[in-house]
Amino acid sequence: MVIYTDYITPSRTLETISSEGSNEYLYIYNYEGIHYRLFIGLLELTEFFESGTEPKYDFTDEGDLDLFLGEYLKDINSF
């Protein structure tokens, strides 16, 4: 579930998401709708903006991102 969308520029957004019942937050940096970087936690996001450290997960297709998120969120809800 998307909790918040921050519009950095008209073509760049940062979405904060969390699964219902979870206190874990994920962050998606959407660059022009063609490149999606997924950050697992605030530290990973901060390192990207401060030092350019790439996240573990990135996607060039929104459908692939959605599939990954569905599985990832299902896994964290199973604990």
N, C-alpha and C positions, 0 to 999 in steps of 0.2 A: 504494500500500500504506500503510495506517495504521500509523504507528510508535508513536504514543502518544496517549492520550486523557486529558485533564485535566478533571475535573469541578469547574467553578468554583462552581456551585450545582446542585441536582438538575435544573434545567431549562436549564442553560447549560453547554456543553462547548467545549473548545478541542482540536481534533485536529491533530496534526503528521503530515504525510504526505510521502512521497518516492517517486519511481519507482525501481524496481530499476536499479542501475547509474548513478544520478544522485546528485550531491551537492547538488542543489537541494532545499530544503524549502519546502513550502506549509503554510499554517495555515488551518484552517476554524473560525470562531467560529459555533457553532450556538446560536441564541437560541430556546428553547422549541420546537424542531423546526419552526418556521415561517419563520425568517429565517436565511439562511446567508451569512456574509461570508467571502470568500476573499482571503487575504493572500499576496502573492507576496514572500516574504522576511520576515525578522525586523524589519527597519526599518519596513516598512509596518504590521506588527502593533503594534509599540511606539508608533508615532505615533497609532494608533487609541485605544489605552488611555490614553496620556498627554495627547493634545490633541483627541481626538474626530474626527480626520481619517478620513473614510470611505475604504474600499479601492476599487480600480478595479472589482472584481467583487463583486456580491451577488445572491443568488437567493432567491426565495420558494417555490421548488419543489425538493425534493431530487433529483427526476429530472433537472431541468435542470442542477443542479450536477454530478451524476454524468456526464451527457453532456459537459459542458464539460471536466471533469477528464479524461475518457477521451481527448478530442482534445488537450488541453493536454499531458498526460503523453506521448502518442504523439509529439507534435511535439518535445518536448525530448529524447526518446530517439533521434530521427532524426539528431541532431548528433554 
